[in-house]
Amino acid sequence: MAPDLKLDTLLEQTSSLANLAGARILEVYETDFAVQSKEDDSPLTAADLAAHQCIKEGLAELTPELPLLSEESRALPWPVRSSWRTYWLVDPLDGTKEFVKRN
């Protein structure tokens, strides 16, 4: 983590980032969005992708030295990930099936 970034500041900034991603999700929720299927047959919506992009860009600004492992990112092989001591683990929209049902 960047040496000049304090934990309380990071917490505040990541909370703001989560709120921004939530706003992106709600923008899609209010539309007649399409549902695609991922390789594992789980649903994928524009809300998943919008939140992922928002979080990805925000974390890259806050902590460019930390890699991101996200459900919506392309799969990275274990030999690459095995050397990571610290990283961001993100599920941009947990509960896409319920989101699609509008629950």
C-alpha positions as CSV (number, residue, x, y, z in Angstrom):
1,M,0.0,0.0,0.0
2,A,1.2,3.5,-0.7
3,P,3.2,4.6,2.3
4,D,1.4,8.0,2.5
5,L,-2.1,6.4,2.5
6,K,-3.3,5.9,6.0
7,L,-5.7,3.1,6.8
8,D,-8.5,5.4,8.0
9,T,-8.2,7.4,4.8
10,L,-8.3,4.3,2.7
11,L,-11.4,3.1,4.5
12,E,-13.1,6.4,3.9
13,Q,-12.2,6.4,0.2
14,T,-13.1,2.8,-0.4
15,S,-16.5,3.4,1.4
16,S,-17.1,6.3,-1.0
17,L,-16.1,4.1,-3.9
18,A,-18.6,1.4,-2.8
19,N,-21.3,4.0,-2.6
20,L,-20.5,5.2,-6.1
21,A,-20.6,1.6,-7.4
22,G,-23.9,1.1,-5.7
23,A,-25.3,4.2,-7.4
24,R,-24.1,2.7,-10.8
25,I,-26.0,-0.5,-9.9
26,L,-29.2,1.4,-9.1
27,E,-29.0,3.3,-12.3
28,V,-29.1,0.0,-14.2
29,Y,-31.8,-1.4,-11.9
30,E,-34.2,1.4,-13.0
31,T,-33.9,0.3,-16.6
32,D,-35.1,-2.7,-18.6
33,F,-31.7,-4.3,-18.5
34,A,-30.6,-7.4,-20.4
35,V,-29.3,-10.5,-18.7
36,Q,-26.4,-12.5,-20.3
37,S,-24.9,-15.7,-19.0
38,K,-21.2,-16.2,-18.0
39,E,-19.3,-19.4,-18.9
40,D,-20.5,-21.0,-15.6
41,D,-24.1,-20.2,-16.6
42,S,-24.4,-17.5,-13.8
43,P,-26.2,-14.2,-14.8
44,L,-24.3,-11.1,-15.9
45,T,-25.9,-7.7,-16.2
46,A,-24.8,-4.2,-17.1
47,A,-25.0,-3.4,-13.4
48,D,-22.3,-6.0,-12.7
49,L,-20.0,-4.5,-15.3
50,A,-20.7,-0.9,-14.3
51,A,-19.9,-1.6,-10.7
52,H,-16.8,-3.6,-11.6
53,Q,-15.5,-0.8,-13.8
54,C,-16.2,1.8,-11.2
55,I,-14.4,-0.2,-8.5
56,K,-11.5,-1.2,-10.7
57,E,-10.8,2.4,-11.7
58,G,-11.2,3.7,-8.2
59,L,-8.9,1.1,-6.6
60,A,-6.3,1.7,-9.4
61,E,-6.2,5.3,-8.4
62,L,-6.1,4.6,-4.6
63,T,-3.7,1.7,-4.6
64,P,-2.1,1.3,-8.0
65,E,0.4,-1.2,-6.5
66,L,-2.2,-3.7,-5.4
67,P,-3.7,-6.1,-8.0
68,L,-7.4,-6.7,-8.3
69,L,-9.1,-10.0,-8.4
70,S,-12.7,-9.5,-9.3
71,E,-15.5,-11.8,-10.3
72,E,-16.0,-9.8,-13.5
73,S,-12.3,-9.7,-14.4
74,R,-10.7,-12.2,-16.8
75,A,-9.4,-15.2,-15.0
76,L,-5.7,-15.0,-13.9
77,P,-3.8,-18.2,-13.6
78,W,-2.7,-19.4,-10.2
79,P,1.0,-19.0,-10.9
80,V,0.4,-15.3,-11.4
81,R,-1.8,-14.9,-8.3
82,S,0.2,-17.2,-6.0
83,S,2.9,-14.5,-5.6
84,W,0.4,-11.8,-4.4
85,R,0.8,-11.0,-0.7
86,T,-1.9,-8.4,-0.7
87,Y,-4.6,-7.7,-3.2
88,W,-8.2,-6.5,-3.6
89,L,-10.8,-9.3,-3.8
90,V,-14.1,-7.9,-5.2
91,D,-17.5,-9.2,-6.1
92,P,-19.0,-6.0,-7.6
93,L,-22.6,-7.1,-7.3
94,D,-23.2,-10.0,-4.9
95,G,-26.5,-11.5,-5.6
96,T,-27.0,-11.0,-9.3
97,K,-29.8,-13.6,-9.5
98,E,-31.8,-11.6,-6.9
99,F,-31.0,-8.4,-8.7
100,V,-32.4,-9.9,-11.9
101,K,-35.6,-10.9,-9.9
102,R,-35.6,-7.3,-8.6
103,N,-35.6,-8.6,-5.0
